[in-house]
Protein backbone atom coordinates (compact mmCIF):
# COMPACT_ATOMS: atom_id res chain seq x y z
CA UNK A 1 0.00 0.00 0.00
CA UNK A 2 1.11 3.58 -0.73
CA UNK A 3 -0.22 5.27 2.38
CA UNK A 4 1.36 8.72 2.98
CA UNK A 5 3.83 8.43 0.12
CA UNK A 6 3.78 11.77 -1.69
CA UNK A 7 6.23 11.23 -4.58
CA UNK A 8 4.74 11.92 -7.98
CA UNK A 9 5.99 9.07 -10.14
CA UNK A 10 5.30 10.77 -13.52
CA UNK A 11 5.47 7.42 -15.33
CA UNK A 12 9.25 7.11 -14.91
CA UNK A 13 11.75 5.19 -12.83
CA UNK A 14 13.44 7.05 -9.98
CA UNK A 15 16.71 7.99 -11.71
CA UNK A 16 14.98 9.18 -14.86
CA UNK A 17 12.48 11.20 -12.82
CA UNK A 18 15.22 12.85 -10.75
CA UNK A 19 17.22 13.86 -13.83
CA UNK A 20 14.12 15.18 -15.59
CA UNK A 21 13.18 17.32 -12.58
CA UNK A 22 16.76 18.54 -12.23
CA UNK A 23 16.77 19.60 -15.89
CA UNK A 24 13.40 21.30 -15.46
CA UNK A 25 14.64 23.28 -12.44
CA UNK A 26 17.84 24.25 -14.29
CA UNK A 27 15.73 25.52 -17.18
CA UNK A 28 13.65 27.49 -14.69
CA UNK A 29 16.80 29.05 -13.27
CA UNK A 30 18.25 29.92 -16.66
CA UNK A 31 15.07 31.08 -18.45
CA UNK A 32 13.03 32.34 -15.46
CA UNK A 33 9.88 30.47 -16.61
CA UNK A 34 9.10 27.04 -18.01
CA UNK A 35 6.04 25.74 -19.84
CA UNK A 36 5.36 22.10 -18.96
CA UNK A 37 2.58 19.77 -17.84
CA UNK A 38 0.82 20.51 -14.58
CA UNK A 39 2.05 17.33 -12.88
CA UNK A 40 5.69 18.03 -13.79
CA UNK A 41 5.33 21.65 -12.68
CA UNK A 42 4.00 20.58 -9.29
CA UNK A 43 6.84 18.08 -8.87
CA UNK A 44 9.51 20.57 -9.98
CA UNK A 45 8.17 23.34 -7.74
CA UNK A 46 9.17 21.53 -4.55
CA UNK A 47 12.67 20.85 -5.87
CA UNK A 48 13.10 24.46 -7.03
CA UNK A 49 12.07 25.84 -3.66
CA UNK A 50 14.43 23.47 -1.84
CA UNK A 51 17.28 24.66 -4.09
CA UNK A 52 16.51 28.33 -3.34
CA UNK A 53 16.52 27.53 0.38
CA UNK A 54 19.96 25.95 -0.01
CA UNK A 55 21.16 28.94 -2.01
CA UNK A 56 19.96 31.39 0.63
CA UNK A 57 22.26 29.70 3.16
CA UNK A 58 25.10 30.25 0.71
CA UNK A 59 27.89 28.09 2.15
CA UNK A 60 30.23 25.89 0.15
CA UNK A 61 28.52 22.82 1.60
CA UNK A 62 25.13 23.98 0.38
CA UNK A 63 26.56 24.85 -3.04
CA UNK A 64 27.96 21.33 -3.34
CA UNK A 65 24.60 19.84 -2.32
CA UNK A 66 22.87 21.92 -5.03
CA UNK A 67 25.39 20.85 -7.69
CA UNK A 68 24.97 17.20 -6.65
CA UNK A 69 21.20 17.50 -7.14
CA UNK A 70 21.06 19.71 -10.29
CA UNK A 71 24.24 18.54 -12.09
CA UNK A 72 24.76 21.93 -13.83
CA UNK A 73 27.30 24.28 -12.28
CA UNK A 74 26.31 27.31 -14.38
CA UNK A 75 22.69 27.04 -13.21
CA UNK A 76 23.84 26.69 -9.60
CA UNK A 77 26.06 29.75 -10.01
CA UNK A 78 23.09 31.82 -11.25
CA UNK A 79 20.94 30.42 -8.44
CA UNK A 80 23.41 31.47 -5.75
CA UNK A 81 24.43 34.85 -7.22
CA UNK A 82 21.17 36.21 -8.65
CA UNK A 83 18.05 34.36 -7.55
CA UNK A 84 18.82 33.67 -3.86
CA UNK A 85 19.81 37.27 -2.99
CA UNK A 86 16.64 38.50 -4.62
CA UNK A 87 14.51 36.18 -2.42
CA UNK A 88 16.50 36.68 0.80
CA UNK A 89 13.60 38.33 2.69
CA UNK A 90 10.97 35.86 1.51
CA UNK A 91 10.36 32.91 3.91
CA UNK A 92 9.18 30.51 1.19
CA UNK A 93 6.89 30.19 -1.80
CA UNK A 94 9.40 31.32 -4.41
CA UNK A 95 7.54 29.91 -7.43
CA UNK A 96 4.05 30.08 -8.89
CA UNK A 97 2.15 27.79 -11.23
CA UNK A 98 -0.17 29.32 -13.83
CA UNK A 99 -2.58 26.87 -15.43
CA UNK A 100 -2.90 27.19 -19.22
CA UNK A 101 -5.49 24.63 -20.25
CA UNK A 102 -5.16 21.41 -22.18
CA UNK A 103 -2.49 20.50 -24.72
CA UNK A 104 -3.89 19.96 -28.20
CA UNK A 105 -2.44 16.52 -28.93
CA UNK A 106 -3.18 14.51 -25.82
CA UNK A 107 -5.28 16.93 -23.69
CA UNK A 108 -2.64 16.98 -20.94
CA UNK A 109 -3.16 19.94 -18.57
CA UNK A 110 -0.40 22.49 -19.24
CA UNK A 111 1.06 25.08 -16.87
CA UNK A 112 3.77 27.71 -16.58
CA UNK A 113 6.20 27.46 -13.67
CA UNK A 114 7.87 30.80 -12.88
CA UNK A 115 9.47 32.76 -10.06
CA UNK A 116 7.06 34.79 -7.94
CA UNK A 117 9.21 37.91 -7.77
CA UNK A 118 10.96 38.65 -11.03
CA UNK A 119 13.54 41.45 -10.98
CA UNK A 120 12.43 44.54 -12.89
CA UNK A 121 14.39 44.99 -16.12
CA UNK A 122 13.87 48.48 -17.59
CA UNK A 123 12.88 48.76 -21.22
CA UNK A 124 15.00 50.59 -23.77
CA UNK A 125 12.59 53.56 -23.96
CA UNK A 126 13.54 56.69 -22.04
CA UNK A 127 10.07 57.13 -20.52
CA UNK A 128 10.31 54.00 -18.34
CA UNK A 129 11.00 54.61 -14.63
CA UNK A 130 14.37 53.51 -13.32
CA UNK A 131 14.45 50.72 -10.75
CA UNK A 132 16.68 50.15 -7.77
CA UNK A 133 20.02 48.44 -8.18
CA UNK A 134 19.79 44.66 -8.25
CA UNK A 135 22.29 42.00 -9.28
CA UNK A 136 20.52 41.46 -12.60
CA UNK A 137 20.26 45.15 -13.51
CA UNK A 138 23.98 45.85 -13.02
CA UNK A 139 24.98 43.88 -16.09
CA UNK A 140 21.96 44.96 -18.13
CA UNK A 141 22.78 48.68 -17.64
CA UNK A 142 26.30 48.12 -18.99
CA UNK A 143 24.87 46.30 -22.01
CA UNK A 144 22.33 49.08 -22.60
CA UNK A 145 25.09 51.71 -22.53
CA UNK A 146 27.08 49.73 -25.09
CA UNK A 147 24.01 49.33 -27.29
CA UNK A 148 23.21 53.03 -27.05
CA UNK A 149 26.71 54.09 -28.11
CA UNK A 150 26.75 51.60 -30.98
CA UNK A 151 23.27 52.76 -32.07
CA UNK A 152 24.40 56.41 -32.08
CA UNK A 153 27.46 55.53 -34.14
CA UNK A 154 25.40 53.57 -36.65
CA UNK A 155 22.85 56.39 -36.94
CA UNK A 156 25.55 58.96 -37.63
CA UNK A 157 27.17 56.73 -40.29
CA UNK A 158 23.75 56.13 -41.89
CA UNK A 159 22.99 59.85 -42.01
CA UNK A 160 26.36 60.52 -43.65
CA UNK A 161 25.71 57.81 -46.22
CA UNK A 162 22.23 59.20 -46.96
CA UNK A 163 23.58 62.72 -47.45
CA UNK A 164 26.24 61.52 -49.92
CA UNK A 165 23.60 59.48 -51.78
CA UNK A 166 21.25 62.45 -52.05
CA UNK A 167 24.10 64.64 -53.38
CA UNK A 168 24.99 62.06 -56.02
CA UNK A 169 21.34 61.70 -57.03
CA UNK A 170 20.94 65.46 -57.48
CA UNK A 171 24.10 65.58 -59.61
CA UNK A 172 22.78 62.85 -61.92
CA UNK A 173 19.33 64.28 -62.54
CA UNK A 174 19.10 66.79 -65.41
CA UNK A 175 17.49 70.16 -64.87
CA UNK A 176 13.98 70.71 -66.20
CA UNK A 177 15.22 73.78 -68.14
CA UNK A 178 17.92 71.97 -70.07
CA UNK A 179 17.18 70.20 -73.28
CA UNK A 180 17.63 66.41 -73.50
CA UNK A 181 20.92 65.17 -74.83
CA UNK A 182 21.32 63.66 -78.29
CA UNK A 183 21.40 60.11 -76.87
CA UNK A 184 18.08 60.58 -75.07
CA UNK A 185 16.51 62.02 -78.25
CA UNK A 186 17.78 59.06 -80.27
CA UNK A 187 16.27 56.62 -77.77
CA UNK A 188 12.90 58.37 -77.93
CA UNK A 189 12.76 58.17 -81.73
CA UNK A 190 13.44 54.45 -81.79
N, C-alpha and C positions, 0 to 999 in steps of 0.2 A: 504494500500500500504506500501511497505517496503523501501521507498526511504531513502537513506543514513543510513541505519542500517547495520552495518558491522559484527555483531556477526555470527560466523559460528555455525549453529545449530547442526550439526553432528548427526542428527537423534535421539536426546535425549531431554528430558525435561531439564530445567535450572539447577536444583539441581544435577541431574545425570551428566550433562556435566561439571559442576564446579568441582565435586569430581573427575571425570575422568582426567580432565586437571591438577588438583592438584597432583594426583598420578603420572601422567606422568612427571611433573616437578620434583617431589621428586625423581623419578627414574633417571632422568637426573642428578640431583645433586649427588646422591649416586654412580651411575655407569659411569658418565661422557659422555655417549652416549646412545641413545635409538633408536631402530628400530621400526617404526610405519607407519601408512598410511600418505600420504602427507597432507591430510586435517587436521588430528590431529596434525601433526608436525607444520603446520602453525599456528594453534590455540594455541598450547602450547608454541610456540616461544615467542609470545607477553607476556604471563604470566611469562615465565622464565626471560625475560629481565626486566620486572617490579619488580620482586623479587630481582634481582641483584642490581637494582637501589635503592631499599629499603635497601639492605644489605650494600651498599656503604656508606649510611648515618650513619648507625651503632648505632643509639640510641635505648634505651629500647622501646620507642614507635614504632619505625619501626620494631623492632624484634617481638613485639606483633602483629603488623599488618600482618607480614609474617606468623606467626604461625596461626593466624586466617584464613588466606587464604589457607595455605598448610596442616595444621592439623597434621604435623609430626615434633616434636621438634628436633629430631636428624638430620633431613635433614636441618632444619633452622640453627642449630648449625654449620654444615659443610658449609652452604652457607655463613654465617657471618664470620667464622674463616678462611676458605681456599679460597673460590671462589671469594668473594668480594675483599679481599686485592690483589688478583692476577690481577683483572680487574680495579684497582683504577685509572689508567691513561687513560683508554679507555672511550670515551664519550658515547658509545652505541654500539649496534650490537655485543652482546656477544655470540650469537649462530649462527650456520650455518646449512643449510638443504642440504643434499646430496641426490639427487634422485637416486633410485635403479632400477626402472623398475616396472613391474607389478607382483602382487602376483599370484601364480599359481592357486589357487582355484577359486577366484572370479575376477581376473584381476584388483584388486584395486592397484592404484599407491602407491608404497612403498618408504620410505625415511628414512634417518638417521638424527636425530637431535643431535648435539653435540656442545660443547663449542668451540669458535673460537681459543682461546689461551689455549692450554693444557700445564700444567707445565711439564718440562722435567724430566723424571724419569730415572736415569742412569741404564744401564743393569748390570748384574752381572760380565761381562767380565772385565778384567783389562785394555783393550785397549780403552775403551769408554772414551771420555773426560768428565771431571767433570763439573757440572753446578754450577750456583750461588746458594746461600742459598735461599730457598723458604719455606713456611709453610709446604708444602707437603713433601719436601725432608728431613726435619729434622727428622721425624719419620722413614722414609724409610732407612736413613743411620744407625740409631740405630738397626733396624731389620736386615740390611745387616751384620753389625758387629756381631750380635748374630748368624746369620746363618753361617758366616765364621768360627767363633770359634767352633761351633757345628760340622761343616763339617770337620775341622782339627782333632777334637777329634775322629770322627767316622772313618776317614781315618787311623789314627794311630792305633786304635783298630782293624781295618780290616787287616792292614799289620802285626800286631802281631799275629792275628789268622791265617793268611796265612802262616807265617813262622813256627808256631807250627804244622800246617797241613802238610807242606812239610817235616818237620823233621820226623813226624810219618809215612808218606808214605815211606820215604827212609828207615826207620827201618824195615818196613814190607816186602819190596821187597827183594827176595833172590839175592845173587850175581850170575853173569853169570858163574863164576868159580866153584861154589859149586855144588855138585851133588844134585838132588832132594831127598826129604825125602822119607821114606818108605810109608807114607800115599799117597803122590802124585803118587808114582810108582804103588801103588795098584789101585788107581783111573784110571790110564791110561790103565791098563790091563783089567779092567772091561768094 
